[in-house]
Amino acid sequence: MTFIKRELAWLHEHARRDADGAWWCKKTDKPISIAEIGRSIHYAGMHLAGSGEVRTVTHLACAGCEPDKKPPRYGEPITEEQLTEWS
C-alpha cells in the first residue's frame, strides 16, 4: 500500500492495532479512519507537471485528534517524494 510518509510515521507513533487488524488512537481511543484516494503523481520542482499517473494513496486520520480533517479530492496532486510503501 502507498502512504504519505508523514501520516505513516504518525500512525506508528500514535496508534495501536487490535487483534482484528483495526487501528486505534492511543490518545483518544477512537478509530483511525483509512481512505484510499487516487492521487495524480507530479514531478517535484515542476509545478503541475506529471506523467499522468494516478496512484491509490492511503490517507489516515483520527476522528478524535483531527475531527475536521477531510481526505483530498480524487486526482489532487502529490509528489513521489511524499510517498512510501508499507504493507
C-alpha positions as CSV (number, residue, x, y, z in Angstrom):
1,M,0.0,0.0,0.0
2,T,1.1,3.5,-0.7
3,F,1.1,6.0,2.2
4,I,2.1,9.6,2.8
5,K,5.4,9.4,4.7
6,R,4.4,11.8,7.5
7,E,1.0,10.1,8.0
8,L,2.6,6.7,8.2
9,A,5.2,8.0,10.8
10,W,2.2,9.4,12.8
11,L,0.4,6.1,12.7
12,H,3.4,4.2,14.0
13,E,3.8,6.7,16.9
14,H,0.2,7.4,17.8
15,A,-1.8,4.3,17.0
16,R,-2.2,0.7,18.1
17,R,-3.6,-2.2,16.2
18,D,-6.2,-4.6,17.7
19,A,-6.5,-8.3,17.2
20,D,-8.8,-7.8,14.2
21,G,-6.3,-5.5,12.4
22,A,-8.1,-2.2,13.0
23,W,-6.1,0.8,14.1
24,W,-7.0,2.9,17.2
25,C,-5.6,6.2,18.5
26,K,-3.6,5.7,21.7
27,K,-4.5,9.2,22.9
28,T,-8.3,9.3,22.3
29,D,-9.1,5.6,21.8
30,K,-11.0,6.5,18.7
31,P,-10.7,4.5,15.4
32,I,-8.2,5.6,12.8
33,S,-10.1,6.2,9.5
34,I,-8.5,5.0,6.4
35,A,-9.4,6.4,2.9
36,E,-7.9,5.2,-0.3
37,I,-7.8,8.1,-2.8
38,G,-6.5,8.2,-6.4
39,R,-3.8,10.9,-6.5
40,S,-2.1,12.4,-9.5
41,I,1.7,11.9,-9.3
42,H,3.5,15.2,-10.1
43,Y,7.2,15.9,-10.5
44,A,8.9,17.7,-7.6
45,G,10.0,21.2,-8.5
46,M,7.9,21.4,-11.7
47,H,4.5,23.0,-10.8
48,L,1.6,21.0,-12.2
49,A,3.9,18.7,-14.3
50,G,3.4,14.9,-14.2
51,S,3.4,11.8,-16.3
52,G,-0.4,11.4,-16.0
53,E,0.0,8.5,-13.5
54,V,-2.7,8.3,-10.9
55,R,-1.9,6.1,-7.9
56,T,-4.1,5.0,-5.0
57,V,-2.8,6.5,-1.8
58,T,-3.9,5.5,1.7
59,H,-4.8,8.5,3.9
60,L,-5.1,8.3,7.7
61,A,-6.9,10.4,10.3
62,C,-8.1,10.1,13.9
63,A,-11.7,11.2,14.5
64,G,-10.7,12.4,18.0
65,C,-7.5,14.2,17.2
66,E,-8.5,15.6,13.8
67,P,-12.3,15.8,13.7
68,D,-12.4,18.3,10.8
69,K,-9.7,16.6,8.6
70,K,-11.1,15.8,5.2
71,P,-9.3,13.5,2.7
72,P,-8.0,15.0,-0.5
73,R,-10.1,15.0,-3.7
74,Y,-9.5,12.4,-6.3
75,G,-6.7,13.5,-8.6
76,E,-5.3,16.0,-6.2
77,P,-1.5,16.3,-7.0
78,I,1.2,14.8,-4.8
79,T,4.9,14.1,-5.5
80,E,6.7,10.8,-5.3
81,E,9.0,12.2,-2.6
82,Q,6.0,12.5,-0.2
83,L,5.1,8.8,-0.6
84,T,6.3,5.5,0.8
85,E,5.2,1.8,0.5
86,W,4.2,-0.3,3.5
87,S,2.2,-3.4,4.0
